[in-house]
Amino acid sequence: MNVGVLLLAVGGACWSAWLELAARTPNLATALPLLLVLATFVAPLRGARLQPVAMPPLVLLLLTYAAAVLLAPPLIRIAPAVLAMCYCLHAARHGNAPSSSFFGLVLLALPVLPSLEFYAAYPVRRAAIAVSAALLRMNGVAVEVQGLALQYGGQLVQFDAPCSGVRMLWTCWFLTSALAYLYRWAWGHYSLALLLATCIAIAGNIVRATSLFYVEAKLFVVDEAPWLHEAVGIAAFCMTTLALCAALLLRPRGVRA
């Protein structure tokens, strides 16, 4: 079947998923990861000799979508529909079953951050506070953990939800999945890379949280500036992603999946 006709058929079969996806991506920033992933799949099709799309995986994804429409919440309904579209694009270019990183990349490109922050923000913040407190004590700073804050003298330094590190964790997973798909890492290599990305993201968040404590508790004699908090966060974010890229790309590349 012609790839264009197949995409139209899949798009029509999953029409309700696109309405729900549009509702969950109200602006360009939210939609950007998925647009980048779609561009990654579409760009190689230009001028390429298209391969026949194997139907069994596509049928399985569409059956999963049909079941999700009846039983699952919106994000779970969106996932198999988007996977089905992306599978058609991937198979038309490569003519083989996608690797595990394909599924990870597409699923992470969906608007999953609100759900991740809802379920993971609290435990990630608790872990960051506990480790940050231990590091500060090792450095001679007498702090006590008070819920989701650190007490130092008469000050209480809060660890708020936007600084939970979930966005950094998502970014590291997304970047790892993109590299794994680009280099066609096998599932074992990809799994280890995701574990490494998780460890680096957590370490980067702890460094960020500890650094911000020094700023917020005014342990450094610096002029107060409204941008200082954001600057520390951006610096930690950049260092974490650079460390992840270096760690992943210096590892031996996996075999083709």
N, C-alpha and C positions, 0 to 999 in steps of 0.2 A: 504494500500500500504506500502511496505517496506520503512523505513525511508531513507536508503541509496539511493534507487531508486528515492524517492521523492526529495531528495537533488540534485541528478544529473539532474533531470528534471527541477527543479527550476533554477539550475546553468546554464543549457543550454538555458533556456528561457530568462534569463537575461544576456547573454554573454557580451553585450556591456557595461553593468554597471561595470563589473569587469575590463575592459580595462580603463574606466574612473577613477575607484577607484585606480588602479595602477598608473595612471598618477598623481593623487592628493596625493599619499603617496610615495614620492620618497626615503624615508629612514625609518629606523626602528623606530626612535623616533616619526615620524608622524603616523606610523601604529600601534604603541604599544597599545593605548587605545582600538582599535578594536580587536586586537589579545587577549588582556586580557578579553574582553567581550565574544569573541568566546570561549575561554578556560573555562570561567564560565559556558557556556551552554553545552559544550562538555563533561567536566569532570564528571558530574553526570550521563552520559549515560553509563559509563563503568560498566558492571555487573548489570545494572538496568533492570527491566522489562519494555519494551517500551510500551507506550500507542498509540492508534490510533490517528492520527492527524486529527483534524476537518478541513474539506476542505473549508467551506465558508469564514473564515478570510483569508486563503491563496489565494483563488480566487480573493477576493477583493484587496489584496495587489498586485497581478500580474496584475489585470486590471488597478490599479493605476500606476503601472510601465509602462504599455503599453501607457497610456495616457501621462505620463510624457516624454516618449521618443519622442513623437510628439510635445509637447508644452513647456516643462520645461527646465531650464538650467541643467548642468551636476550634480550638487550636489543634486538637487531634483530628478533626474533620479536614482541616486545611492541609495537614502534613501529607497524607497519601495523594491528594490531588496535585500538589506542587511536585511531589516526587515523581508522579506519573508523567507530567509534562517534561520535567528535566531528564527523566529516563529516556524519553523519545529523542530528545536532542543529543544526549550522550550516545545512545545506541546508533543513531543515524550517522554519527561521525566515526565511532570506533568499532562498531559491529560486534561488541562483546558485552558481557555482563559487567556492570559497574563495580568498582571496588568498595570496600567498607567506608573509605574516606568520602566517597560520593554521597552516601547517605548522611554521614556526619556533617558534611559541608552544607548540604541543602537544608537539613533540619535546623542547624544553627543559624542559617540565613533567615529563617522565619522569625516573626516577632515574638521570640521566646523570652526576652529580657524581663518583662514584667513578671512572668511566672517564676523565672529563676530568682529574681529579687524577693518575691513573696516567700518562696520556700527555703532559699539558701542564705538570705541576708543575715538572719539572726545567728545561725551557727557559725558563719564565717566571721561575723563581728566578734562573737564570743572568743573564738580561737585567736583572732588577731589581738584582742585586748589581753588575753592571758599571756601570750608569748611576748608582746610588747612590754608588759609589766615585768616579766622575768628579765628581759634585756636591759630595761632601765635600772632595775635593782642591781644587776651585774655591773652597771656603770656608776653605781653609787647614788642613784636617785631613789629616794624612799617614797614609793607609790603604793597605793592599795587599790584593788579592783572593787568598784562599787557598781554592780549591775553591768550596764553598758558604758561605763565611764571609769576614768582613773582619777583617784584623789591624790593630790599632792599639796601638802600643807593645808591651806584653807581653800584651795581651788579644786574644782571638779571639771575635768576635761572630758566632754562627751564625745562618743564615737557615733555619729549620726548615720542614718541609713544610706544616704548617697555615697558615703565613704566606706561602705561595707566591703568593697573589693570584688563584688559580683560582676561588675562591668569589665574589670580587668581579667577576671577568670574567663568570661565569655570571649573576650578579645583573644586571649591566648589559645582557647580551644578553636576558635574560628580560624586564626592564623595557622595553627597546626594542621587543621583539616585542609586548608587551601594548599599548603606545601605538600601534604600527603597525596592530595589528588593530582597536583602538578607533577610530582615525581613518581606517582603510581606505586606508593609503598604498599606492601602486603599488610594484611590485617594485623599481624603480630607486631610489625614495626609501627604501624599506626597506633595501636593500643598503648605501646610503650611510650610513644611520643605524646599521647594525650596525658598519660600519667606524669611524664616529665613536665608538660605544660602546666598541669595542676599544681605541682610542687613549686615551680618558678612563680606562678601567679600568686600563690599564698605567701611565698617569701617576699615578693615585691610589695604585696599589700602590708605585710608586717613592717617592712622598712619604711613605707609611706606613713603608716600610722605612728611609728616611733618617732620619725622625723617631725611629724606634725605636732606631736606632744611637746617637743622642745619649743616649737613656735608658739603654740597656744598657751603653754605654761610660762612663757616669757623667760625661759632659761638662757636664751641667747639675747644679747643686747643688740636689738635691731630696731630700726624705725618701723612702726606699724604701717602696713600698707594693705589695702583691700584685696590686692592681687596675690599676696604672699601665700595664702593657703592654697589657692589654685595652682600657683607656680610650683609648689612642692609636689602637689598631686600629679601635675603634668610631667615633671622631671622623673618621678618614680615610675609613672606609666611608660614613658619612653625608654628608661633603662631596663624595665622588665621585658618589654617587647624585643629590644635589641639583644638582651641576654637569651631570650627564647630562640630567636632566629639563629644566633651563633651556636647555641647548643644543638639545635635540630640540624642545621646545615653542616656542622662539623662531624655529625654522626654518619656512619656508613649508610649510604642510600639503600633502601629496601629493593627487593626484586619486584618485577612487575606483578601486580595482582591479577 
